[in-house]
Amino acid sequence: MSSTTPVSVNDVKAAYAAGDPCLAGLLGDATRAVEHFEEALQLHNVRRRAVKDGKIEYGGPGVRIAFIGGYTLSPLSDLAGHCATVFADRTAEVWTGDYDNYVAEIMDPQSGLYGFEPDVVVLLPNRARCRYAGPLGAPPSDIESAAGGVAGEVLQLCAAIHERTSAQVILVNLPLPGGFDPGPFRTTSLGSDYAFSKRVNTLLGLGAPPFVHVCDAEFLANRIGTIAAADIRTWFESKQPFSAAMEVQVAKEIGHIVSSLTKPPKKVIVLDLDNTLWGGVIGDDGLDGIEIGTTSPRGEAFRYFQEYLLELRGRGILLAVCSKNDQANAVLPFTDHPEMVLKLGDVVNFKANWETKAENIRLMATELGLGLDSFVLLDDNPAEIEIVRQFVPEVTGICLGEDPSLFVPMVADSRLFELRTVTSEDLERSKLYAIEAKRQELKSTTLDLPAYWGSLEMVAEVANFNSTDRPRITQLVNKSNQFNLTTRRRTESEIADVESDPATDAFAVRLRDRFGDHGLIAVVIGQIEGSDYVIDTWLMSCRVLSRQVEEATLNEMAGAALVAGCTRIVGVYRPTAKNGLVAGLFPRLGFGTLQAGEAESTYELDLGGFEPRETKILVKGRVYG
């Protein structure tokens, strides 16, 4: 993506006419950038024609999205379905409920909502049912109780949907009114429509269970303006919930949420240096000549950008440097400039040389053990962005341009670094990678691999799935690609369902060694099917590969299978574009081949006379399930 040259509807139409193989990517970029209803509808129509003509194919499994609420929901449902398709790379099938019939549709188990069997339900409560009916001067405690009642009723409807469908619920909260009435009471009384709606929205967000994802219409309306977000004439004529401009914003947000349910956020920001972290060229201008700090507006903007990057690091985003520069010059501002916010210790990988950035980023991916699609390059030079796009298309590029005051909003609005949850592992990620560098340094000085494993003094802790670990388990399930044998994705509420399933053996592994704590690094979900222990999910963090964690995990599976009365373990490998790393895992661990195929291969391990694999890992925790 190049933020200085946004993709237009005409660009997409031209790509469609020319049969451009990049049509799907251009369509996605244009949809993210679109603001006008008519243009959004044109993009929707181009996609439909392109799919019909075979010019676009969406690779992921389809997603069924139901729309219910207190309004006329078309064309919002059509636009949101389009956005979900292009953002998630999954064909969205859409069902729309009747006007203002959502309570009956939710409560009736025979309604069309449940006949549709949705994966995702989008609920838009009627604002008229969410207002405070009492006097403005009522005691605040009474109004607070009424707001809690409204929020509780909406969340109960969401819970009923999930209980009957296991679907994820996208709850569109309440946009705030833009009129001046009732004057000062907007802020001095909770009973005003403005203040009451704000309070209901807050309670909805605070009370939302893991399967409810708030589409923040309050924020979106404030972003474009509450007057522009509403269209009272359209409401009277066709009972539309929003203005045309607001429908585009809500549709894009719904599409983004659907995508985020299975697509993880990016993990690494790769930073250029000159005119990206500071103004000027360090090699030409010297330490005193670069522009950063509070002595000028431009310098202050660069410092503000660094502060924002440090904030992202605190959320678990890794920071790396890739600059065409001499190493000594590139490092100097980090060590010697008093106004630099970022220090060398904040950067997990630093490459300053004259190799291409594409090659340097490939090397970074190998050294960090991460997929290239985890990386985002931030650079002021559009030529560098384009070269990386051509040679490493998996890497997302953002061209920052020449105005540093725009860098922060540009990166924030990219939506690439939003986390659904923040785990303790996220907060410690930069430290973990710094510690990993020490392990690799030790490994490079040790010729005997078993001796190296022993020197690490590894301890693994195995535990059944639980509510404490659930956010981290969900995160790993949805972002692990390389060591992931089946690449099955699950939401947090689905992980909770797995925990309580008596026919399932679900456990997670933590690992620590003498250098530090890796945190929760492996997840296994095994299904007990008669005499078979079937591995539904087996994934691991790539930073612990080749440490015998695979063998220790197999020992735990085998023990649990024997306790459950199973006579064999059945393993499934489903190849993807990213998990070739584990193509030979089962044979390496002694499994025999049951069936080999392009889409799926099945393996078996006879447990008769099974002997646990020897490892240098001390295993603690549960004893075989």
WOPE-V466907 format. One record per backbone hydrogen bond with DSSP energy under -0.5 kcal/mol. NH is the residue of the N-H (numbers start at 1). CO is the residue of the C=O. E is the energy in kcal/mol with one decimal. If there is no record, write none. Layout:
((NH CO E) (NH CO E))
//
This chain:
((3 1 -0.5) (5 2 -1.6) (12 8 -1.7) (13 9 -2.5) (14 10 -2.4) (15 11 -2.2) (16 12 -2.4) (17 13 -2.4) (18 14 -2.0) (19 15 -0.6) (19 16 -0.8) (20 15 -2.6) (23 20 -1.8) (26 22 -2.5) (27 23 -2.8) (28 24 -2.0) (29 25 -2.4) (30 26 -2.6) (31 27 -2.1) (32 28 -2.1) (33 29 -1.5) (34 30 -1.5) (40 36 -2.3) (41 37 -2.4) (42 38 -1.8) (43 39 -2.2) (44 40 -2.1) (45 41 -2.1) (46 42 -2.5) (47 43 -2.3) (48 44 -1.9) (49 45 -2.2) (50 46 -2.7) (51 47 -2.5) (52 48 -2.2) (53 49 -2.4) (54 51 -1.1) (55 50 -2.7) (56 50 -1.1) (59 57 -0.6) (60 89 -2.1) (63 91 -2.4) (65 63 -0.6) (65 93 -3.1) (66 120 -2.7) (67 95 -2.7) (68 122 -2.8) (70 124 -2.4) (72 239 -3.0) (73 71 -0.7) (77 73 -2.8) (79 75 -2.5) (80 76 -2.8) (81 77 -2.2) (82 78 -2.0) (83 79 -2.5) (84 80 -2.7) (85 81 -2.0) (86 82 -2.3) (87 83 -2.5) (88 84 -2.1) (89 85 -1.2) (90 85 -1.0) (91 60 -0.5) (93 63 -2.6) (93 91 -0.5) (94 92 -0.5) (95 65 -2.3) (97 67 -3.3) (100 69 -1.1) (100 71 -0.5) (101 69 -0.7) (101 98 -1.4) (105 101 -2.2) (106 102 -2.0) (107 103 -2.4) (108 104 -2.1) (109 107 -0.8) (111 108 -2.0) (114 111 -0.6) (115 111 -1.7) (116 112 -1.6) (117 113 -0.5) (117 114 -0.5) (118 113 -0.6) (119 64 -2.5) (120 64 -2.2) (121 168 -2.8) (122 66 -3.6) (123 121 -0.6) (123 170 -2.7) (124 68 -2.1) (125 123 -0.5) (125 172 -0.5) (129 126 -1.4) (130 127 -1.8) (131 128 -0.6) (133 131 -0.5) (138 135 -1.6) (142 139 -0.9) (143 139 -1.7) (144 140 -2.9) (145 141 -2.0) (146 142 -2.0) (147 143 -2.5) (148 144 -2.3) (149 145 -2.0) (150 146 -2.2) (151 147 -2.6) (152 148 -2.5) (153 149 -2.2) (154 150 -2.0) (155 151 -2.5) (156 152 -2.1) (157 153 -1.8) (158 154 -2.0) (159 155 -2.3) (160 156 -2.2) (161 157 -2.1) (162 158 -2.3) (163 159 -2.6) (164 160 -1.7) (165 161 -1.5) (166 162 -2.8) (168 119 -2.3) (169 211 -3.0) (170 121 -2.9) (170 168 -0.5) (171 169 -0.7) (171 213 -1.7) (172 123 -2.7) (172 170 -0.7) (173 171 -0.7) (173 215 -1.8) (183 180 -2.7) (185 182 -1.5) (186 183 -2.2) (187 184 -1.6) (188 184 -1.6) (189 185 -1.4) (191 136 -0.5) (192 189 -1.3) (196 192 -3.2) (197 193 -2.1) (198 194 -1.9) (199 195 -2.2) (200 196 -2.6) (201 197 -2.6) (202 198 -2.2) (203 199 -2.3) (204 200 -2.4) (205 201 -2.3) (206 202 -2.5) (207 203 -2.0) (208 204 -0.8) (212 209 -2.1) (213 169 -3.1) (213 211 -0.5) (214 212 -0.5) (215 171 -2.6) (216 214 -0.8) (217 215 -1.8) (220 216 -2.3) (221 217 -2.6) (222 218 -2.1) (223 219 -2.4) (224 220 -1.7) (225 221 -1.8) (229 225 -1.7) (230 226 -0.7) (230 227 -0.8) (235 231 -1.9) (236 232 -2.1) (237 233 -2.3) (238 234 -3.0) (239 234 -0.7) (239 235 -1.7) (240 234 -0.8) (241 72 -0.5) (243 229 -2.4) (247 243 -2.3) (248 244 -1.4) (249 245 -1.4) (250 246 -2.7) (251 247 -2.6) (252 248 -2.3) (253 249 -2.1) (254 250 -2.6) (255 251 -2.3) (256 252 -2.4) (257 253 -2.4) (258 254 -2.5) (259 255 -2.2) (260 256 -2.4) (261 257 -1.1) (261 258 -0.6) (262 259 -1.3) (263 259 -2.6) (264 262 -0.6) (264 478 -0.5) (266 416 -2.4) (267 374 -1.9) (268 374 -2.4) (269 318 -3.1) (270 268 -0.6) (270 376 -3.3) (271 269 -0.6) (271 320 -2.8) (272 378 -2.0) (275 278 -1.9) (275 280 -0.7) (276 273 -2.3) (277 273 -2.7) (278 273 -1.3) (279 291 -2.6) (282 280 -0.5) (284 281 -0.9) (285 281 -3.6) (286 281 -0.5) (286 282 -1.4) (289 285 -0.5) (289 286 -0.7) (290 286 -1.1) (291 279 -2.7) (292 290 -0.7) (293 299 -2.2) (296 293 -0.7) (300 296 -2.4) (301 297 -1.7) (302 298 -1.8) (303 299 -1.9) (304 300 -2.5) (305 301 -2.0) (306 302 -2.0) (307 303 -2.3) (308 304 -1.9) (309 305 -2.3) (310 306 -2.3) (311 307 -1.7) (312 308 -2.2) (313 309 -2.3) (314 310 -1.7) (315 311 -0.8) (315 312 -1.0) (316 313 -1.7) (317 312 -2.1) (318 267 -3.1) (320 269 -2.9) (321 349 -2.7) (322 271 -2.5) (323 351 -2.5) (325 323 -1.3) (325 353 -0.8) (330 326 -2.6) (331 327 -2.2) (332 328 -1.2) (333 329 -0.6) (334 331 -0.7) (335 331 -1.4) (336 332 -3.0) (337 332 -0.5) (337 333 -1.4) (338 336 -0.5) (340 337 -1.2) (346 343 -1.9) (347 344 -1.5) (348 319 -2.7) (348 346 -0.5) (349 319 -0.7) (351 321 -2.5) (351 349 -0.5) (352 350 -0.5) (353 323 -1.7) (360 356 -2.2) (361 357 -2.4) (362 358 -2.0) (363 359 -2.2) (364 360 -2.3) (365 361 -2.4) (366 362 -1.7) (367 363 -2.6) (368 364 -2.7) (369 365 -1.0) (370 365 -1.8) (374 371 -2.0) (375 372 -1.7) (376 268 -2.0) (377 396 -2.8) (378 270 -2.9) (378 376 -0.5) (379 377 -0.6) (379 398 -1.8) (382 380 -0.6) (385 381 -1.7) (386 382 -2.2) (387 383 -2.3) (388 384 -2.2) (389 385 -2.2) (390 386 -2.1) (391 387 -2.3) (392 388 -3.0) (395 392 -2.0) (396 375 -1.9) (398 377 -2.8) (399 397 -0.5) (400 379 -2.5) (400 398 -0.8) (404 402 -0.8) (406 403 -1.9) (407 404 -1.0) (408 404 -0.5) (410 406 -2.0) (411 407 -2.3) (412 408 -2.8) (413 409 -2.5) (414 411 -0.8) (415 412 -1.2) (416 411 -0.5) (418 415 -0.5) (423 421 -0.5) (427 423 -1.8) (428 424 -1.2) (429 426 -1.3) (432 428 -2.4) (433 429 -2.1) (434 430 -1.7) (435 431 -2.4) (436 432 -2.1) (437 433 -1.3) (438 434 -0.9) (438 435 -0.5) (439 435 -1.7) (440 436 -2.4) (441 437 -1.8) (442 438 -2.0) (443 439 -2.5) (444 440 -2.0) (445 441 -0.6) (445 442 -1.2) (446 443 -1.2) (447 445 -0.5) (449 447 -0.7) (452 448 -2.0) (453 449 -2.7) (454 450 -2.5) (455 451 -2.2) (456 452 -1.1) (456 453 -0.7) (457 453 -0.5) (457 454 -1.2) (458 453 -0.5) (459 512 -2.7) (460 618 -2.8) (461 510 -2.1) (462 460 -0.5) (462 620 -2.7) (463 508 -2.3) (465 506 -1.8) (470 466 -1.1) (473 469 -2.6) (474 470 -2.8) (475 471 -2.2) (476 472 -2.5) (477 473 -2.7) (478 474 -1.8) (479 475 -1.1) (479 476 -0.5) (480 476 -2.3) (484 482 -1.2) (485 538 -2.0) (495 491 -2.0) (496 492 -1.9) (497 493 -1.7) (498 494 -1.9) (499 495 -2.0) (500 496 -1.1) (501 498 -1.4) (502 500 -0.7) (504 501 -1.6) (505 526 -3.3) (506 504 -0.7) (507 524 -2.0) (508 463 -2.9) (509 522 -2.2) (510 461 -2.6) (511 519 -1.7) (512 459 -2.1) (513 516 -2.7) (514 456 -2.7) (516 513 -0.7) (518 511 -2.6) (518 516 -0.5) (519 511 -0.8) (521 509 -2.8) (521 519 -0.6) (522 509 -1.4) (523 539 -2.4) (524 507 -2.5) (525 537 -2.6) (526 505 -3.2) (527 534 -3.2) (528 503 -2.8) (529 527 -0.9) (529 532 -2.8) (530 528 -0.6) (532 529 -1.9) (533 568 -2.2) (534 527 -2.9) (534 532 -0.7) (535 533 -0.5) (535 570 -2.9) (536 525 -1.9) (536 534 -1.1) (537 525 -1.9) (539 523 -2.2) (540 483 -2.0) (541 521 -2.7) (544 541 -1.6) (545 542 -1.4) (547 544 -0.7) (552 548 -2.1) (553 549 -2.6) (554 550 -2.3) (555 551 -2.2) (556 552 -1.6) (557 553 -2.3) (558 554 -2.9) (559 555 -2.3) (560 556 -2.2) (561 557 -2.7) (562 558 -2.3) (563 559 -2.1) (564 560 -1.8) (565 562 -1.4) (566 561 -2.9) (567 531 -2.7) (568 531 -1.3) (569 605 -2.1) (570 533 -2.6) (571 569 -0.5) (571 603 -2.3) (572 535 -0.5) (573 601 -2.8) (574 485 -3.1) (575 573 -0.6) (582 579 -1.7) (583 580 -1.6) (585 582 -1.4) (588 584 -1.9) (589 585 -1.7) (590 587 -1.6) (591 586 -2.6) (592 604 -3.0) (594 602 -2.9) (595 602 -1.9) (601 573 -2.3) (602 595 -3.1) (603 571 -3.0) (604 592 -2.6) (605 569 -2.3) (607 567 -2.6) (610 607 -2.0) (618 458 -2.2) (619 617 -0.7) (620 460 -3.3) (622 462 -2.2) (624 622 -0.7))
//
